[in-house]
Amino acid sequence: MVKFTLKESQLIYQGKIVTLTKDLLILPDSQEIMREKIFHAPAVAVVPFFEKDKILLIRQYRYPIDKDIWEIPAGILEDGEEILSCAFRELEEETGFKAAKIEELTRFYPTPGISDEEIYVFKATELERTVQNLDADEHIKEVKIFTLTEIREMIEDKKIIDSKTLIGLLLILNGET
């Protein structure tokens, strides 16, 4: 494995969700390069799976892309929180459903060229209606159950465009769960 050596790091920005540094790196051939790096807390995403062929999605506005999009519930780990606990919490907060069972499907780095963010994708089953309890800054416009056929069509029609959602749903649709 080729590793870069960090020569110096400059803090550019530290916010609530991300920290940005500008790093001077030394390559194995002694060449120096500059890279920006975004440090991001781990996140979870949950595919709420009903019966044999129904999945719940949420529709919410995403400011960075200025669009309402369909997604699976997701969120960032709180300080000291376990990953599995976060999955249970986010599912119930965003959808008003709790799961008796949650199992990990995969984990991935959405943008490893610039960020260390890692997203854990789970499948939730044995769902029971509770109460939606959104965070103050969450504005979920709709919670809706779709069939697998509808999900497949939404992906083909590019109505589902979020990477964590696509990964979770495609694992379900391809029978890899």
N, C-alpha and C positions, 0 to 999 in steps of 0.2 A: 504494500500500500504506500502510495506517495503521499507524504504529509507536508503541509506548509508550516513554517515556523512564524509565529507572531512576533514581530519586532517592536511594534508599538500600536497602541489603540487609543483613539480619541472619541470620547463620548460626544455625540452630536445632539441627541435628544433622549429624554427619558419621560415616558408618559404612563398612563394608566394600564395600557395593554401592551405597548411595545417599547423597546429601547433600541436606539440606532447608534452604531459605532462606525467609525471610519478606521480601518485597520491596514497597517503596512505589514505585508507578509514577505517572507523570504522563501522562494521556491527551492527545490532540491538542487537546481543548477546555479544557485546563488543569485538569481535574478530577483529584484524586488518589484512587487506589484501592490496596488492599492485596491481594497475591496470594502464595500459597505456591508454591514451585517445587521439584520433585525433579530433581536432576541424576543421571543414570544412565548407566553405560557402555553403548556400543553392544553389541548382541547379534546372534547368528546363529541361524537355525533351518534344518534340513535335511530335505527330503522324500526318504527313501531309496527309490528306485524300482527295482523288480525287473521284468525282462522287460516285457511289455506291460500287465499289469494287477495287479501286486502291489506293495504299499507296506508298509514296516516301521514299526511304531509302538512306543513304549515306554510302560509304565504305571508311574507313580510317585506317591507321596504328596506333596501340596502343602500345607504347613502353613498358609499364610494362608487357604485355603478349607476346610481340614480334610477333604480328599478325595483318593482315588486317582483319577487321570485319565489318559486315553490322550493321548499327545502325539507330535509329531515331535521328534527330538533337537534340543537347543538349548543355548546357553550364552553367557556374557559374554566379550568380548575380554579377554585378559590384557594387561598393560602392554606397549606396543610391538608387539603382535601385529597382523598384517595380517588383514583381514576374511576373505579366502578361506582363509588358513591356519587360522583359527579354525573355519571350517566343516568342513574336513577333520579337524581334531583332535577336535571335539565329536562328529562322527559316529562315529569309531572308538572314542573313550573310552566313549560311552554305549551303543553297540550291538554292538561287536565286529565291525564291518564297515568296510572302507575302500573308497573310491570311486576309480575311475580318472578320472572326470569329474564336476565340479560346476559348475553354471551358475546364475547369479542369476535368480530368478523375479521378485522385487519387493523393495521395502523400504517400511516404513511406521512411523508413530508410533502405538503402541497407546493412549496417553492424552495427547494433545497439550495438553489443558486444564490438566494439572498437571505433566507431565514432558517432558524432552527425549529420553527413551529412543527409539532408532531400532533396529528389528529388520530385518535383512537375511535374506530367505528364499531358499534355494537348493534345487535339485533335484540329487540325487546319482544317478549311474548307473554301470553296470559294477562292481557291488559284489562284493567278495571277503571271505570270512570271515577274521577275524584274532582278536584277543583283546580282550574288553571290559576297560577300565581306568578304573573309576569314580574320581572324586575322593572324598576321605574323607567329605564331607558329602552325597554322592549315594546315594540308595537306590532304584535302579530295580528294581521288583518283577518285571517281565516285559518281554521283547522278543519281538514276535510279528509275523508277516507276514499281511497281510489282502489280500483281493481288492478291486478298486475297487467291486464290488457291495456287499461287506461294509462298506466305508468309507462309501459313500452311506447305507446303512441305519443305521450308527452315528451319522452326522450327523443324520439324520431323527429318530432315537430319542433324541437329545441325550445320547449316550454320549461324544461328542467335544464339549467345551465350551471349549476353550482357543483364544484368538483367533489366535495365530500358526499353530497347527495347522489351524484352519478355513481361514485364508487360503491357506496352502500347498496343502492338499488340494483346496479348491474351484478353485484355478487348474489343478490337474492334471485334476480331474473335468470341468471346462469346456473342456478341450482347449486352454488358453491357453499351453501350454508347448511 
